[in-house]
Amino acid sequence: MRKKHFWLSAAAWVSLLLLVAGCGGTGAGNIPARDAAQDSPAVVGDEDLSYRNTPLESAAVTPAVQPVATEPGDSRTVPRSFENAPPVIPHTVEGLLPITAADNQCTECHLPDMAEDAGAPSIPASHMYDIRRDRKLTSLNPANYNCTQCHAMQTDAGELVANSFTPDFRSDKGMKESDLLERLNEGVR
């Protein structure tokens, strides 16, 4: 009986030592001890949070910008910032705002059946599609009525920060047209 008790105790001690040795090492699979300095987040000053380089609480005035004054129909399409990016609105929106579900004057020129006659870019197929229910619609998806939610007005504003980004389009067509609906499930199987 004593011999059996001895071997059980010895096995328990060996198991405990192996457990402690395994947890304390720095071998593969073990997480090294963290330095206390790593747990402290970097301090970011108010000046670093603002593109104006002033504290956020200051009463600094945002630089004034002027929207383009070109009338609809007289403007030229501006190349997109990147493939399938929402294009900027290259004409004045004076008299066209606010856009509501009941009154969206953008559709008078940009709906597919009116765009060619108006000489305007057509609303893309992705705006005439219900992605949640996976079905084509005969009119603008009600979820897409607020054009200025994605499409910004073109202004004379300069860059706020240096920018060296260069877009990479798959084709020249991508600079002026959207093929988002065709690309939406790309890579998803």
Backbone hydrogen bonds, N-H to C=O, Kabsch-Sander energy under -0.5 kcal/mol:
donor,donor_aa,acceptor,acceptor_aa,energy
5,H,1,M,-2.2
6,F,2,R,-2.4
7,W,3,K,-2.1
8,L,4,K,-2.0
9,S,5,H,-2.3
10,A,6,F,-2.7
11,A,7,W,-2.5
12,A,8,L,-2.1
13,W,9,S,-2.3
14,V,10,A,-2.5
15,S,11,A,-2.3
16,L,12,A,-2.2
17,L,13,W,-2.6
18,L,14,V,-2.6
19,L,15,S,-2.2
20,V,16,L,-2.5
21,A,17,L,-2.7
22,G,18,L,-2.4
23,C,19,L,-1.9
24,G,20,V,-1.6
25,G,21,A,-0.9
30,N,27,G,-2.0
38,Q,35,D,-1.2
39,D,35,D,-0.7
39,D,36,A,-0.8
40,S,36,A,-0.5
40,S,37,A,-0.7
44,V,42,A,-0.5
45,G,43,V,-0.5
48,D,45,G,-1.0
49,L,45,G,-0.6
49,L,46,D,-1.0
50,S,47,E,-0.7
53,N,50,S,-1.1
58,S,55,P,-1.5
68,V,154,Q,-2.3
74,D,71,E,-2.3
75,S,71,E,-0.5
80,R,175,M,-2.3
84,N,174,G,-0.6
85,A,82,F,-2.3
89,I,152,A,-3.0
92,T,70,T,-3.5
96,L,93,V,-2.5
97,L,93,V,-0.8
100,T,98,P,-0.6
100,T,103,D,-2.1
105,Q,103,D,-0.5
107,T,104,N,-1.0
108,E,105,Q,-0.9
109,C,106,C,-1.3
110,H,106,C,-2.1
111,L,107,T,-1.3
114,M,111,L,-2.2
115,A,111,L,-2.2
116,E,112,P,-0.6
118,A,114,M,-1.9
119,G,115,A,-1.1
119,G,116,E,-0.6
120,A,115,A,-2.4
123,I,110,H,-3.2
127,H,124,P,-1.8
128,M,125,A,-1.4
129,Y,126,S,-0.7
130,D,135,R,-3.1
131,I,129,Y,-0.9
134,D,130,D,-0.9
135,R,130,D,-1.7
137,L,128,M,-2.8
141,N,127,H,-2.9
144,N,141,N,-2.8
145,Y,142,P,-1.1
147,C,145,Y,-1.6
149,Q,146,N,-1.9
150,C,147,C,-1.4
151,H,147,C,-2.7
152,A,150,C,-0.7
154,Q,89,I,-2.2
156,D,66,Q,-1.4
169,F,167,P,-0.5
174,G,171,S,-0.9
175,M,172,D,-1.6
176,K,173,K,-1.4
177,E,173,K,-2.2
182,E,179,D,-0.5
183,R,179,D,-1.7
184,L,180,L,-1.7
186,E,183,R,-2.1
188,V,185,N,-2.3
189,R,187,G,-0.6
